[in-house]
């Protein structure tokens, strides 16, 4: 065991130093949404309705926007590969191409969300929250474009190894978001009391700040000067945009298949009661926090795998991927222990006792299924490092739509297990995805052409 650890010591340290700021940054982004949930949940009036409305709006938005977010993250391993090859001009071309893709994806995703927002009746959710859901959805949709631009630029800095920059900007924006939430929810000073919509305005302001600040550091400081020298032709931009979309869209569909399945669970919870739906939002908030941390390890693993591809080293690819998988599993196991022990305490920030009881039950199941979630998330990340996206996309669609949602419906309604049955179905989906994707990585390492 000691010999094995020594053999992987440099890989563990390198992955740790890359992953920790990415994890912190991912958690910061997730905490913005979580802070919204906590602060809205503590409203004196209408907190349950506001939570349910935000669940609908965020569920719709993230189902579509996840395609853009993951598509834009795909350049991190490509930048890492170009850097390993000392091709600095390619790094800049990737940055500029990714910002253009961010604008394209932003317009595309926002258009779809707006269309869906005008047809909320298809989800058969409680009518008393429809107007509130729409108003909040428009604000959150508008904030997607600056968020996409920030993600596009952050993927560039992450790929170069400057992962702390995005983390620092994210946490400063988190503090801004919490303060603005408090002001807009309570009508402090000259701020109006806008309730749930106030959190949407706070998010919009925070995301604009993030994009502007990161752009300043990239283009106005000396840190990245060596990467911004060459002129870029239209032909090279066109080539890279096509390549980013070719790899990024299937990767985005991977995220869509998972997020859409989880939103399907939100819809099914709404069929039971509004309290079950609110409890699902509370529980999924904690599970999503740990999931975002796993995506940080996945991004770091993908960057190191991409560097291994650039170095044309099969051993480096294998060790980078294995290190990321083990680190992801250990981290999720530690988080699972905390969720199992403190499930009631974690749910107690909500004032409704029935919602607390339901959420506490779901948090226990969240502790179990996130073990598989960690493995499948990291597996997807390291496969993207090898630009392997098509087969993994088929695997994820099968796992969530062929296994997860059908089993959630059967167990939840046909067998009368309600909210527990729905979450067991999600657990089965994650198990199937984790098993097949991890097998895919090790099979791919043996056959990849270097």
N, C-alpha and C positions, 0 to 999 in steps of 0.2 A: 504493500500500500504506500509506504514511504517513497519507494522508488518510482511508483506511478505518479505521485504528487510532484516529485522533483522533475520528472520528465515533462509534466504539464505546467510547471511553475511559471515559466515565462508567458505561456498562453493565458493562464488564469489572471496574472497581473495585468497583461495588456488588455484583456477583455474587461476586467474590472475597471481600469482607468477610463476606458472608452464608455462602458455601459453606465457607470454611476451617474455622471452628469446627464446622460440621455434619460435614464430612469427618473432622475429628479425632475427633469424638464417635462417628461410625459406625465408624471404625477402632478406637476404644477398645472398643466393643461386640464387634467381630469379634476383636480381640486377646484378649478373655477366652476365647473358644472356641479360638483358636489357642494360647494359653498352656496350656490344658488338654491339647491335642494334643501339644505339645512336652514338657510335664512328664510326661504319661503315656507318651509314646514313649521316655523315658529311664528308665523303670522297669527294675530289674534282672531281674525275672521277669514273664513274661506280657504284655510290652508289645504284641506283635503282636495277641494276642487282645483286649486292652483297647482298642487302636485300632480294631479291627474292630467290637467291641461299641459303642463310642462313635459310630462311623460309622452303624451301624444306628439307634441311639437318636436321635441328632441328625437323621438323615435323616427319620425318621418325624415327629419333633416339628416341625421347621422346615417340612415340607410342609404341615402343618395350621396352625401358628402364623403362617406368613407371611401368611395371609389376614387375621388380626387385626392384625398389625403394619402392613401397608400400609393397611388400612381406617382405622386410627387416625391415620395420617400425613396423611390427606386434608384435615384441617381447617387445616393450615398455610397453604395458599393462600386458604382461606375466611376465616381470621383476617386475613391480609394484605389481602384485598379489603375486609373490614369496617373495618379500620383506615384504609385509603385513603379510605373514605367517611365517616370520623369517627364510625362507629357503634360506640362502645366497649362499649355494653351487649350488642351482638351477639357481641362477642369473648368476654365472660364466659359467655354462653349456650352458645357453642360449646365452651368448656372444660368446663363442667359436663356437657353432653350427651355429650362425648367420654369422660369418665371413666365415665359410666354404660354407654356402648357397650363400654368396656374390660372392665368386669365381665361384661357379657353375652357378649362374644366369648371371654373367658377361660374361663367355665364351659362354653361350647359347644365350644371347641377342646380343652380338657382332657378332656372326656367322650369325644370321638372318639379322642384319643390313647390313653386308657386302654382303650377297646374294642379298638383295633388291637394294643395291647401284650399282650393276652391271646390273640392269634391270630397270633403271629410266624411260625408254621410256613408261612403262605401265601407268604412271601418265599423259601422254600427256601434259607435260609442255613445255614452250619455249625452243627450242634446244640450243639457244645461252648461256644458263646458265648451261648446263648439266655437262661440265668438271669442272667448278668452284664448283658446288654442290658436285660432287664426291670427289674432293680433300679436301674440308672442312669437309665432312662427315667422311672420314677416320680418321682425327685428333680428331674429337669429339667422335667418337666411341672408340678410344683408351683411351680417358680420362674417359670412363664409368667405367672401372674396379676399379681404385683408388677411384672414387666417390661412388661406391657400398660399398667398404670396409669402407669408412668413415661413410656412412649411417648405416651400420651394427653396428659399434661401438657406434655411436651417439644414436641409439635406446636404447642401454644398459645404457648409462649415463643418457639419458632422463627418462627412466623408474625408475631409482634410485632417480630422482629428481634433478640431477646436470645438469639442462638445460642451464645454463649460459656458460658452458665450450664449447659446440658445437657452441654457438652463437659467442663467442669471436674468435674462430678459423676461423669461416666462414667470419667474417668481416675483419680479417687480410688478408685472402685470397682474398677478394673482392678488397681491396686496391692494393694488388699485381697484380691482374688481370687487373685492370684499367691502372696501370703504364706500364705493359707489353704490353697491347693493344696499348697504345700510341707509345711505342717504335717500335713495329713490324709494325704498320700502317704507321709510318712516317719515319722509318729508322734512328731513333735517335741513336747517339753514334756509337757503333759497331754493332747495331742490323740491320739486313736486312729489306728492305721494302717488306713485304710479303702480304700486303693487307688483304683480308678476311681470308686467311689461317693463317695469323699472330695471329688473335684472337683465332683460334683453338689451336695454340701452347701455347698461354698465358693461355687458359683454362686448357690444359693438365698439365702444370707446377703447376698451382694453386691447382688443385685437388690432385696431388701427395703430395704437401705440406700439405694439409688438413689431408690426411690419416696418414701420418707419424707423424704429430704433435699430433693428438688425440691418436694414439697408444702409444706414449711416455707418455702422461699424465695418461693413464689407467694402463700401465704396469710398469712404472718407478717412480711413485709418491706414497705417503702413503695413499692418499684419498680413493683409491679403494682396498687397501691391504686386508681388511677383506673379500672381495668377491672373491679373487683369490687364496685361500689356498688349496682347495681340488683337488686331482687328479681326472681325468675324464676318465671313461671307454668308450670303443668303443660302448658298448651297449647303454649307456645313450646318447652319441652323436648321434647315429643312430636314437634313439627314438625321440629326440628333432628336428633333421633335418627333419624327416618325418612330425612331428607336425607343424613345421614352414611352410613347403611347403604345407601341407594340409590346413592351415588357410591362408597362405600368397598368394598362387597362385590365389584362388578366389578373394581375396582382390585386387591383382594386376590386375585381369581382370576387376574389377570395374573401376579402373583408366584407363585401356586400352580402355574400351568402351567409356569413356568420351573424352579422348585425341584423339582417333581415329576419333570420330565424329567431333571434332574441326579441325583435319587435313583434314577430308573430306571437311570441309568448305574452307580450304586453297586451295584444289584442285579445287573446284567449282569457287572460286575467280579467279584462274588462267584461267579458261574457259572464263571469262569475259575480263580481260586484266591484264597485268603485274602491272599496277598502282593500280588496285583493290587488287591485291595480296599483294603488298607492304603496302597498307593502312590497310589491315587486320592484317598484322604483327605488325604495329605500334599500332593499337587499342588493339589487344590481349595482347600486352606487358603490358599495364596498367592494364587490367582486370586480367591478370595472377599474377601481384603483389598482388592484393587484395585477389585473390584465394589462394595464398601461405600463406597469413596471416590467412585465414580461416582454412587451413590445420593445422596450428599451434594450433589453438583453438581446432580443432578436435583431434589432438594427445594428448593435455592436458586433454581433456574430456575423451578420451579413457583410459589414464593412471589412472584417478580418478575413472572411472567406473570399471576398472580392480582391483583397490584397494578395491572398494566396494564389488566386487565378492569375493576377498580374505578374507574380513571381514564377508562375508555371510550376508550382510545387504541390503535388498531390498530398504529401504528408502535412503541409501547412494547412491545406483545406480541411483535411480530416480532423486535425487537432483543434483548429479554430471552431469547427462545427460541434465537435464533441464537448469541448469546454463550455460553449454557450448552452448546449442542451442540459448538461449537468448543473450548471449555475442556475438556469431557469427553474429546474425541478426543485432544487434545494430552497430557492427563494420562495417558491409557491407553497412548499411544504411548511415552511416557517409561518407564512401568512395564514395557512389553513388552520394551524394550531390556535392562533389568536382568534380567528373567526369562530371556531368551535367553542372556545372557552368563554368568550365575551359576547356571544351572539345577542343576548338580551340587552346588554349595556349599549352595544352598537346601534340597536334599533330604538333606543329610548329617547332620542332627541325629538321624535314626533309626539305630539300631545294626545293623539287618539289612541286609546288603550288597545282597541281591537287591531288596529294597524300594527302596533308594536308587537303583539303576539304573533301575527301572521308573518311579519318580517323576520322575527327571531327564528322561526322555523325554516324559512328560506335561506337565511344566512348560514345555517348548519349545512344545508345541501351545497351552498356556494363554496364552502370549505372543501368539500369533496371534489366537485367537478373542476375546480381551478387547478388541481394537480395535472389533469389531462390538458387543460387549457394552456398551461405553461409550456408543455411539450409541443403541442401543435403550433403554438404561436412562434416559438423559437425555430421550429422546423421550417416554417414558411419563410422566416427571415434568412436563414442560412441557405435555403434553396434559391432565394432571390439573389443572393451573393454570387451564385453560379448562373444567374439569368435563366433558371429553370422555373417557369411559371405556368405553362399550359396544363401539364398533368396534375400538379398541385391544385389548380383551379377546379378541375374535374373532381378530384378527391374531396375538396371542401364542399362543393355543391352537393355531392352524393351524401356526405356525412350529415349536413344540416337539413337538406330538403328531402333526402331519401330515408334518413334514419330519425333525425331529431324531431322535426315538426310532426310527422305522422305518429311517432311514439308519444309525444307530448299530448296530442289530441286523444289518442286511444286511452292512455293511462289517466289523463285528466278528466275525460268526460265519459268514455265508454265504460271504464272501470271505476268511475266515481272518486278518483283520488284527488281531484281538483288541483290546487296550486302545487302540491307535492308531486303529483303525476306529471304536471307540465315541466317541472324542473328535473325530474328523473329523465325525461325525454331529452332535455338539453345535455344532461350528463352523458347519455349514450352517444350523442352526436360528437361530443368532444373526445370521447374514448376512441371512436372509430377514426376520427381525423388524426389524432395524435399517433395512433398505431401505424396508419398507412403513410403519413408524411415522414415520420422518423425513418421508416423502412426505405422510403424513396430517397432520402438524403444519402444513406450509406450505400445504396445501390448505385446512385448517381456518381458518387466519389470514385468508385471503381472504374467507371466507364467514361468519365469526362475527358475530352480531348484538350491537351495543353500545348 
